[in-house]
Structures are given as C-alpha cells and as structure tokens.
Amino acid sequence: MARSPQVRGFYHPPTSTFSYVAWDPESRQAVIVDPVLDYEGAAARTDTASAAALMAIVAAEALQVAWILETHAHADHLSAAHVLHRWTGAPVGIGRGIASVQAAFSEIYGLGEDFPVDGRQFERLFGEGDRLMVGNIPLEILATPGHTSDSITYLFGDAAFVGDTLFAPDYGTARCDFPGGDAAQLFRSVQKLYRLSPETRLFLCHDYPPADRDPRCEWSVAEQRQENVHITANTTEEAFVAMRQARDETLGMPALILPAVQVNIRAGRLPDPEDNGTRYLRIPLDTL
C-alpha cells in the first residue's frame, strides 16, 4: 500500500490556483508544488505574499524543502518557483516537454537566440518513470501531456499532483488549444490517472467552483472516474476529443497568459532589469 504524505493546499483566489506543501511526516522532507507569484495586472506589480504563506507552513511544520515542482508552464498565473528557490536553495523541476513550450513561446515573444530553449533554466527536467525519494516516500513522474506538451503528474506516495490534467468533476478537464496541446493526448493521460488505485488522492491545480460549494483541492480517482462531466471511465476517446475541440473553440485566452508564460518558461525568473533598473515584460500584439 502506498505511503501517505501530509498535504497542505493553499488557494489563490485571484487565479483560482492551488499550491501545495507536501511532506513525509517522518523525515519532514517536503516538496512545494505550483507556487504562485502574486501579480496585479493593471499596475504590473508583483508581490511574494502567497509564496511567504507557503513558507509559513514550512516553518510551522519544521520542514526541509527538497524540491520545488511545476506541473507545467502555467498560462494563468506567474510562478513563484524562483523566489522559493532563492529562499530555500531547493532545485526547481518541470517536465522535459518544457523545451518545446519554450521554443513555441520564444518565437511568439521574439526572445531570439539569447534565450535557450533546452530547459536549462530549471535545475531538473523530469520524464516518464523518473523517481525520487522525498524522505522515506517515493515520488514518481507520470507524463500526462495534452493540456500542454510539458504537463506531468507527481505521484508522491498515495497523492498525485495532476496540474491541469483534470479539474473538479463538476468542471471537467482543461483546454487543449495552446501550442503543443492535444485532446487525444489528454484523453490518454487521464486514462493513465484513472488506472491508479481508486483511493489515490488527486490534487488539482485549479478549482472554479459553482456558487453552492467552496473550492476543493482533493478528489479521489474513484470520484473522478464516476463523476467527471467530461470524462468518466466509460467515455470514448472519439467522444472526448470531439467535445474538447468544440469547447476549446468557444474559449477566450486566459487573462494573464502573456505576462505569465514568459516568466514561467524562465522557471519563475523575471526578465533582467534594463539600464534604467526597470524590468519589462513583452506583450506581442495580434498574435494569440
């Protein structure tokens, strides 16, 4: 039977994002998953309050942060991975598919040859079947592309951090129309998650709850297989792909995609300051 890490979720209402601190209760070694850098778009102002809230959990539980983990290069929030790397010294990891995401968006942003597109901005690139030990609990990498080409799931004991591969059962699944997205791949990635033990805890990156419930970060494999409005255990690939492609055609771009992705493909590093000491983001016009 898989061992159970302790997991604490932190909800970021402006972006509907869950970040996590998860740890082995015996060794107190921990990982931080999908941390958020606060960003106020109208003033283009950043803040580290949400990252500090994660570190407050680390301090309160007397944890040692072993890894900072990204499930993918997010399009809806800026990552605080680099902030936490500076604070803790822990390495930052992401899926190997980040290279293709970097290549696509480097062209969109016009970053040129000075921006490497081989993932070197991250300390570790993970692939299917890679395995770490966090204290006494194994952490295994499952490649779960479809929403993006770099999407991975971290299976930490009986807890799986699935990124945007699945949303809450009443909301369904993530879009597949970003560069590198593929609805058929997403279907197969969800099947991989559905083959996990029914009691496996699935921790989501986002929740967009209806008015009659609060945000909820955790659902079991059994609940998702039975209740997900887009993909149950009985949904066919053909039906899912048709639904997902039709739905994606109706969706607008996430509000923060242009500022977020150019930071997130840098492992959360902000652009270097210009000669006047100010950092600038690039906003390509009429591109997405």
C-alpha positions in Angstrom: 0.0 0.0 0.0 1.3 3.4 -0.9 2.5 5.6 1.9 0.7 8.8 2.7 2.4 12.2 2.7 0.8 15.1 4.6 -0.5 17.7 2.1 -1.5 21.3 2.8 -3.2 23.2 0.0 -3.2 26.9 -0.4 -5.8 28.6 -2.6 -5.1 31.8 -4.5 -8.5 33.3 -5.3 -7.3 35.8 -7.9 -6.2 33.0 -10.2 -8.3 30.1 -8.7 -5.0 28.2 -8.2 -4.0 25.7 -5.6 -0.4 25.5 -4.5 0.8 22.7 -2.2 3.3 21.9 0.5 3.6 18.1 0.8 5.9 16.2 3.1 7.0 12.9 4.6 5.8 13.1 8.3 8.8 11.0 9.5 11.7 12.8 7.9 10.0 16.2 7.5 11.3 16.5 4.0 8.9 18.4 1.7 8.1 19.5 -1.8 6.3 22.7 -2.9 4.1 22.3 -5.9 2.9 25.0 -8.3 3.7 28.1 -6.2 2.1 31.4 -7.2 3.8 34.8 -7.6 1.2 37.5 -6.9 0.7 39.8 -9.8 -1.6 42.8 -10.2 -2.1 43.3 -13.9 -3.3 46.9 -14.1 -0.1 48.2 -12.3 2.1 45.3 -13.4 3.2 44.9 -9.8 4.5 41.7 -8.3 4.3 40.5 -4.7 5.5 37.5 -2.7 2.7 37.2 -0.1 1.5 33.8 -1.4 5.0 32.4 -1.5 5.5 33.6 2.0 2.3 31.8 3.1 3.8 28.6 1.8 7.0 29.2 3.7 4.9 29.9 6.8 3.6 26.3 6.5 7.2 25.1 6.1 8.3 26.9 9.2 5.3 25.9 11.3 5.8 22.2 10.5 9.6 22.4 10.8 10.1 21.1 7.2 13.1 20.9 4.9 12.2 21.8 1.3 13.8 19.3 -1.0 12.2 20.3 -4.3 10.1 23.0 -5.9 8.0 21.3 -8.6 6.0 22.7 -11.5 3.4 20.5 -13.2 3.7 22.6 -16.4 4.4 26.1 -17.6 1.2 27.8 -16.4 -0.7 30.3 -18.5 -3.0 31.7 -15.8 -0.6 32.7 -13.1 3.1 33.7 -12.6 5.2 31.2 -10.9 7.0 31.9 -7.6 9.4 29.0 -8.2 12.5 31.2 -8.5 11.5 33.2 -5.3 11.3 30.0 -3.3 14.5 28.7 -4.9 16.2 31.8 -3.6 14.7 31.4 -0.2 15.3 27.7 0.3 18.0 26.7 -2.1 15.8 23.8 -3.3 16.1 22.9 -7.0 13.2 23.6 -9.4 11.9 20.8 -11.6 9.5 20.5 -14.5 8.7 18.1 -17.4 11.1 17.6 -20.3 8.5 18.9 -22.6 9.2 22.4 -21.4 11.8 22.7 -24.3 9.0 22.6 -26.9 7.0 25.1 -24.9 10.0 27.4 -24.7 10.6 27.1 -28.4 7.0 27.9 -29.3 6.7 30.9 -27.0 10.2 32.2 -27.6 9.1 32.8 -31.2 5.8 34.4 -30.0 7.7 36.8 -27.7 10.6 37.4 -30.1 13.2 36.4 -27.5 15.8 35.5 -30.1 18.9 33.4 -29.8 19.8 34.8 -26.4 17.0 32.7 -24.8 17.9 29.0 -24.6 15.1 26.6 -25.4 16.5 23.4 -23.9 15.1 23.8 -20.4 18.4 24.8 -18.7 16.6 27.5 -16.7 15.4 24.6 -14.5 17.6 22.5 -12.3 15.9 19.2 -13.3 13.8 18.1 -16.2 11.7 15.1 -15.5 10.4 12.3 -17.8 8.1 9.3 -17.5 9.2 6.9 -14.9 11.7 9.2 -13.2 11.8 8.5 -9.5 12.9 10.5 -6.4 12.8 9.8 -2.7 11.4 12.6 -0.5 12.4 11.4 2.9 11.0 7.9 3.1 8.3 8.3 0.4 8.9 7.7 -3.3 7.9 10.4 -5.8 7.3 9.1 -9.3 6.9 11.1 -12.5 4.0 10.3 -14.9 4.0 12.1 -18.2 0.5 13.5 -18.7 0.6 15.7 -21.8 -2.5 17.1 -23.6 -3.3 20.4 -21.9 0.4 21.3 -22.7 3.3 19.2 -24.1 5.2 19.6 -20.8 2.4 18.5 -18.4 3.4 15.9 -15.8 1.9 14.4 -12.7 3.9 13.9 -9.5 2.8 10.7 -7.8 4.0 11.1 -4.2 3.0 8.1 -2.2 -0.8 8.0 -2.5 -1.0 11.7 -3.5 -1.0 12.7 -7.2 -0.4 16.3 -8.2 -2.1 16.4 -11.6 -1.7 20.1 -12.6 -4.4 20.9 -15.2 -4.9 17.4 -16.5 -8.1 17.2 -14.5 -10.3 19.8 -12.9 -13.1 19.1 -10.3 -15.6 16.6 -11.5 -18.3 19.3 -11.9 -15.9 21.3 -14.2 -14.2 18.6 -16.2 -10.9 19.0 -18.0 -8.5 21.6 -19.2 -8.3 23.1 -22.7 -6.0 21.7 -25.3 -5.7 24.6 -27.8 -2.4 26.1 -26.5 0.8 25.4 -28.6 1.6 21.7 -28.1 -1.8 20.9 -26.7 -3.7 17.8 -28.0 -7.1 16.5 -26.9 -6.3 12.9 -27.8 -3.1 13.0 -25.7 -5.1 14.5 -22.8 -7.6 11.6 -23.1 -4.8 9.1 -22.8 -3.2 11.0 -19.9 -6.5 10.9 -18.0 -6.7 7.1 -18.6 -3.3 6.8 -17.0 -4.5 8.6 -13.9 -7.7 6.5 -13.9 -5.6 3.3 -13.8 -4.2 4.4 -10.4 -5.7 2.9 -7.2 -9.2 4.1 -6.7 -8.3 5.6 -3.4 -5.4 7.6 -4.8 -5.8 11.3 -3.8 -5.7 13.6 -6.9 -4.7 17.2 -6.1 -5.8 19.8 -8.6 -4.0 22.9 -9.7 -7.3 24.9 -10.1 -10.9 24.9 -9.0 -13.7 27.1 -10.4 -16.5 26.1 -8.0 -20.2 26.8 -8.5 -21.9 29.0 -6.0 -23.1 26.1 -3.9 -19.7 24.8 -2.9 -16.3 26.0 -1.7 -13.0 25.5 -3.6 -11.8 21.9 -3.1 -8.3 20.7 -4.0 -8.6 17.0 -3.4 -10.7 14.3 -5.2 -10.2 10.5 -5.4 -9.6 8.6 -8.6 -12.8 6.8 -7.9 -14.8 10.1 -7.7 -13.3 11.4 -10.9 -13.9 8.1 -12.8 -17.5 8.1 -11.8 -18.4 11.8 -11.8 -16.2 13.9 -14.1 -18.6 15.7 -16.5 -16.1 15.5 -19.4 -14.5 12.1 -19.0 -15.7 9.1 -16.9 -14.4 5.6 -17.0 -16.9 4.9 -19.9 -16.1 7.9 -22.1 -14.7 7.1 -25.5 -11.7 8.9 -27.0 -13.7 9.9 -30.0 -16.4 11.5 -27.9 -13.9 13.2 -25.6 -11.9 14.7 -28.5 -15.0 16.0 -30.2 -16.3 17.6 -27.0 -12.9 19.1 -26.1 -12.2 20.6 -29.5 -15.7 22.1 -29.8 -15.5 23.6 -26.3 -12.0 25.0 -26.9 -13.2 26.9 -29.9 -15.5 28.9 -27.6 -12.8 29.9 -25.0 -11.0 33.2 -24.8 -7.4 33.5 -23.8 -6.6 33.4 -20.0 -6.2 37.0 -18.7 -2.6 36.5 -17.6 -1.3 34.3 -20.4 1.1 36.9 -21.9 2.8 38.0 -18.7 2.7 34.6 -17.2 4.2 32.3 -19.8 7.3 34.5 -20.4 8.1 34.3 -16.7 7.2 30.7 -16.3 9.4 29.4 -19.2 12.2 31.1 -17.2 11.4 28.9 -14.1 9.8 31.9 -12.5 12.7 34.4 -13.1 11.6 37.9 -14.0 13.3 39.4 -17.0 16.6 41.1 -16.2 16.5 44.9 -15.5 17.2 47.3 -18.3 19.9 50.0 -18.0 17.4 52.2 -16.1 16.9 49.4 -13.4 13.4 48.5 -14.5 12.2 45.1 -15.7 10.0 44.9 -18.7 7.6 42.2 -20.0 6.9 41.7 -23.7 3.3 41.9 -24.9 3.0 40.7 -28.5 0.1 42.2 -30.3 -2.4 40.3 -32.5 -0.6 37.0 -32.0 -2.7 34.7 -29.9 
